[in-house]
Amino acid sequence: MKHRNVRGKIRYSSMKPGMEGQERGREWFNFSHHEDGSVIMSAQCEIEEPDPTVLRNITCHIGPDRKPQNLLVHLTLGDEFLGSGWMRFDQASNQIVCESFGPGIGRNSETREAVEFDAFGTHPVVGDGFTTRLMDVSKGPHKRRLRFYLPSPDHRGATAPQIAYLEMTMEYVGEVEKTVEAGTFQCRHYRYVDDSDDGMGGTRHPDMNMWVTADDDAILVYSAIDGYMMNCYELVELER
């Protein structure tokens, strides 16, 4: 085979008072890196807390130019089918296309003229880490406004797939060594800040600090979200 796989597992833990260190979910991921520079990212995410539980399966194709090509998502909420869908960026027509279905929305077909954007928002935390590749670290610590199309504006991605648009600021903080259960890694520290006027899905997403491997694989090693979420995410298994 000509592609190269990077796979692992991330543990979701709570930092809420009385729940410190309690496991609240997990995420298994795989990146297939192809010779032309394109990447297929897949992930299964389980969120147990808070109720209702969320089970998400996604596959995302990112082109050699680092532009998203298409995204597949299937969602279960509280062990009941919530929705599934497919999003595609048609570069020839500069359109975002979505075909989806869910009990609450029925059959959904959307086509939207794409404004200039940077990535698909996929909701697995490894996707948040991988998106840091869009930052030019040669500039040193700095901030950049990033624009996303995503299948759900909900903070947990727990709505049936439909086209949504979001802008967030990403900050490159600097390099630091980080030790987690999976090992010790040279990392780059980034921070996501939701400074949009209306907030993500109508509510401001708390700041998200991320430590990501300092290489082109951009694997999320550790992340922490403050505010009402008070969660952390730790790499516990890695194979590459």
Buried (B, 14 or more C-beta within 10 A) or exposed (E): EEEEEBBBBBBBBBBBEEBEEEEBBBBBBBBBBBEEEBBBBBBBBBBBBEEBBBBBBBBBBBBEEBBBBBBBBBBBBEEEBBBBBBBBBEEEEEBBBBBBBBEEBEEBEBBEEBEEBBBBBBBBBBBBBBBBBEBEBEEEEEBBEBBBBBBBBBBBBBBBBBBBBBBBBBBBBEBEEBEBEBEEBEBBBBBBBBEBEEBBBEBBBBBBBBBBBBEEBBBBBBBBBEEEBBBBBBBBBBEE
